[in-house]
């Protein structure tokens, strides 16, 4: 063996002579080593011919010829082949004088092929990167051609970067590789005829790197950017040198997005496209296994969501075909992934058909794959997660304790890998599966039943901590919400299974609520936090990269390379999951209540019919308590008789129909009127139910302090966030309804953490400036009347928008940029901002928007969305005072889905730095709203009340049959104030207060 090794070393040194004597032949060898990395194996005779054609046909080169023949035909055992390639590489590791760079390239190319044969055998420190990257003076000379428009030296360096990134997951390597590709794109000559083709190839490679960046960094936003780039590449035609079919790469990225958004139509379309792609491929195509894997996974996903048996059978068929793929038919760059894909296919077959034979096959395939070299640092975790999930499904189906034990062992190992940092982002589901498995074992009984149930709760809390970190990795509210939405379900489960311990239930809810809002607040302070930890370079890079795009010359909104974002967050949290978004303990909430002068923070948690009652978790300065509310329940499934639905479910349905049809011009006015009438009936029924079922017992439990109404902050969970709880009818008095707002000063909060953050803020004095915004589109007549009336309270206020009177020109058009400038973090923040304009609650909460003026010469349609408010710079860290923002518009404190994230225009403004925000739960009546806003601002200015008290004053005024208009009311508003129906809930109950629930300190009125 030693003699063979010496002979191989001599042969390699002989080849090194080509580096000076026959440069074209030497470069042809390098090109062959790089190019065949993308090809499947070939028969031995053909392999021998290829190697002979490289000039390796002399006796002194026989051992090197034999090595490269073995490499090309893919027949030897991978580890043995990698060892021989490593020996050859070390023999080429040095050469004298000007041939040093070429020798370094041969050394690197051989090590690269060794690493493809047996992953993670290449020692990066052995490679002389500086020499490999050095331009070759012979590049472009005759005598050598190959398949890529890039020089072979450039391609080798890029291939080395890719393999090292794939097999190490090194974020710094990721950034270096992206920087190298950007530099190559920047350096392309403008007038060279090869430039368009080279640009396409480099852009395709950069797209792949950015895709890897999105996966390693956990950035959904970058993933969507990559999808857009891939579509553009498809439209323009891929470069000839891009081997992976662009169609497959684009479909895979579209699948990820469709799964995230629950888009079944797109999933069905992609199944069709993949089916066509598979049919077009020969049975021996080197990428057939990749198409099979994508198609089976797509069919599996769609079958699970739609319950389609035909798709289930098709997925099983394709998984089986994938499992039979011969490694030699797979490109060398991908061959090491095949054992893992095969094992994953068998695990998925267990999920599709949970029988004992399938379990045995899956375990055997997993053992084989785990014994092979792992092609990626996350490979083991990904396989174990799939296997553990499948075994848990089989254990439930078979009622088999032994299979459950295997599932727990597998998932527990996966948890260890997560703790070691060897799981990809978004791996919290591993912990959810482990929690479910432990809970199931605990329910099945046994000596460790109580310990299992306790451990299940602990692991579920760990899952929420990991989820919080994943939300922080997102660079925008919309993508943060996509990650966060699972948190509410887990938090609610933990709260319900808290075992009668209200403090633990409160903490559980806080773990999973309003993660996007908390992440937005934390992200604004990241540079300052990094500097405080001594990470000045990371802080500077974070600031510098805001606004940079993923491609040279591209613009991105607050784009951060995912590697940088993850490195920065790791530095801050010191690898403790969830540390940065850790919620406040109940003791901290109790202390915050005392400091703010608030009597109770109340979480309303819905139950499920027929056997899970609702509950109110009441945090007071003295501690937390639980109040069972048997009628606070929702239907888990739709009852056979619609009349059997709960008042809450009936109202939510009516509100959704009214909201959907109200702004749809295709719906006839008569139908809109009918839906509106139906909604009003259900609103009255809701108010009748909400008092005795919820608010009356809650207020009784809170108690009434001597001489004043109690101050209560509500945190409604789930769809309860759409309910106007302050309008709950808690009794009758002298023949008139008595509502909750008669008995208490009620504010709302998205979470206890957001309550604490807002309660610490002071209110800016009115002298700091006021802004009144009137509808820029001149479609709301009452908006101009409303803002004109408010001039009596704020004569120096700026006025934005459009006005009917030519003599009454505004100070600005009222574009989103102009309004943002007046909000916290803007160039000229005001103390009071009142907006009377159109607004809408979006189907996606982050897209809910105020409709302002469109910029004359800029991009945008004039919408200021929740995402805009959260993603743009808000109040600087350490800011202690904020404005009052009044959103006198429709649906500004309404979320149509993902209710536990509580993403509304109102909550976004509180997160941005506002101290108080007034918002609305539904589309409002313009005239009645204008009157109520006049009363609200009168209470602020003339009476010096805090915003929550002023809103209560205005609502009680609307309910008072003997009401008298405030002094100085204009004639139009005076006539509106005389309406006899102002006490109807649909006219006054829409408006809510978010923010600081306290009163001003003694002697310090809000408005002077």
Beta strands, then each sheet from edge to edge (+ up, - down):
strand 1: 600-605
strand 2: 607-609
strand 3: 614-620
strand 4: 623-629
strand 5: 633-635
strand 6: 710-716
strand 7: 729-733
strand 8: 736-739
strand 9: 744-748
strand 10: 762-763
strand 11: 770-774
strand 12: 798-800
strand 13: 832-836
strand 14: 838-840
strand 15: 849-851
strand 16: 863-865
strand 17: 881-882
strand 18: 884-888
strand 19: 916-920
strand 20: 991-995
sheet 1: 4+ 3- 1+ 6+ 9+
sheet 2: 2+ 5+
sheet 3: 7+ 8-
sheet 4: 10+ 17+
sheet 5: 12+ 11+ 13+ 18+ 19+ 20-
sheet 6: 14+ 15- 16+
end
